Amino acid sequence: MSKYMLVLVCSVIFPLILSFYPPLRFWRNLKTLLLVLSILVVVFGGWDVFATWRAHWYFNPEGVSGARLINLPIEEWLFFIVIPFCCIFTWEALKFIKEKRK
């Protein structure tokens, strides 16, 4: 497992597990979540493809696996799913906690 993939797995493991906590009902808006994540993948993935094509930045081969999609490491594509998912989950969890305190 690459270093980048390890960071992604460590980032998502607890939010993913906790997202199934029934009272939170995080998955009630699954369509909206998938739409938002898809838009992020297209916009920022496209941006990254362009930036790496122009050599504005690159990915250290020591930190990523060899798997690539449109010249980006698979970890970079997953980044655009994992990190926004974690942010959205955190936001929803904090809203849930705030509502429970009322």
ZICOR-V753749 format. One record per residue. N is the residue number from 1. RES is the residue in one small letter. PHI is phi in whole degrees, -180 to 180 (NA if undefined). Layout:
n=N res=RES phi=PHI
n=N res=RES phi=PHI
This chain:
n=1 res=m phi=NA
n=2 res=s phi=-71
n=3 res=k phi=-62
n=4 res=y phi=-63
n=5 res=m phi=-64
n=6 res=l phi=-62
n=7 res=v phi=-63
n=8 res=l phi=-64
n=9 res=v phi=-63
n=10 res=c phi=-63
n=11 res=s phi=-72
n=12 res=v phi=-96
n=13 res=i phi=-58
n=14 res=f phi=-73
n=15 res=p phi=-59
n=16 res=l phi=-65
n=17 res=i phi=-63
n=18 res=l phi=-69
n=19 res=s phi=-66
n=20 res=f phi=-92
n=21 res=y phi=-63
n=22 res=p phi=-53
n=23 res=p phi=-62
n=24 res=l phi=-68
n=25 res=r phi=51
n=26 res=f phi=-61
n=27 res=w phi=-84
n=28 res=r phi=-65
n=29 res=n phi=-114
n=30 res=l phi=-60
n=31 res=k phi=-60
n=32 res=t phi=-66
n=33 res=l phi=-59
n=34 res=l phi=-65
n=35 res=l phi=-64
n=36 res=v phi=-62
n=37 res=l phi=-64
n=38 res=s phi=-64
n=39 res=i phi=-61
n=40 res=l phi=-62
n=41 res=v phi=-63
n=42 res=v phi=-66
n=43 res=v phi=-67
n=44 res=f phi=-77
n=45 res=g phi=-63
n=46 res=g phi=-61
n=47 res=w phi=-61
n=48 res=d phi=-64
n=49 res=v phi=-59
n=50 res=f phi=-63
n=51 res=a phi=-65
n=52 res=t phi=-73
n=53 res=w phi=-62
n=54 res=r phi=-82
n=55 res=a phi=65
n=56 res=h phi=-74
n=57 res=w phi=-156
n=58 res=y phi=-147
n=59 res=f phi=-116
n=60 res=n phi=-61
n=61 res=p phi=-61
n=62 res=e phi=-73
n=63 res=g phi=-101
n=64 res=v phi=-125
n=65 res=s phi=-77
n=66 res=g phi=-80
n=67 res=a phi=-70
n=68 res=r phi=-134
n=69 res=l phi=-135
n=70 res=i phi=50
n=71 res=n phi=65
n=72 res=l phi=-115
n=73 res=p phi=-59
n=74 res=i phi=-58
n=75 res=e phi=-62
n=76 res=e phi=-68
n=77 res=w phi=-63
n=78 res=l phi=-66
n=79 res=f phi=-55
n=80 res=f phi=-72
n=81 res=i phi=-103
n=82 res=v phi=-66
n=83 res=i phi=-67
n=84 res=p phi=-62
n=85 res=f phi=-58
n=86 res=c phi=-62
n=87 res=c phi=-66
n=88 res=i phi=-64
n=89 res=f phi=-61
n=90 res=t phi=-60
n=91 res=w phi=-59
n=92 res=e phi=-66
n=93 res=a phi=-66
n=94 res=l phi=-66
n=95 res=k phi=-62
n=96 res=f phi=-62
n=97 res=i phi=-64
n=98 res=k phi=-62
n=99 res=e phi=-68
n=100 res=k phi=-68
n=101 res=r phi=-75
n=102 res=k phi=-73
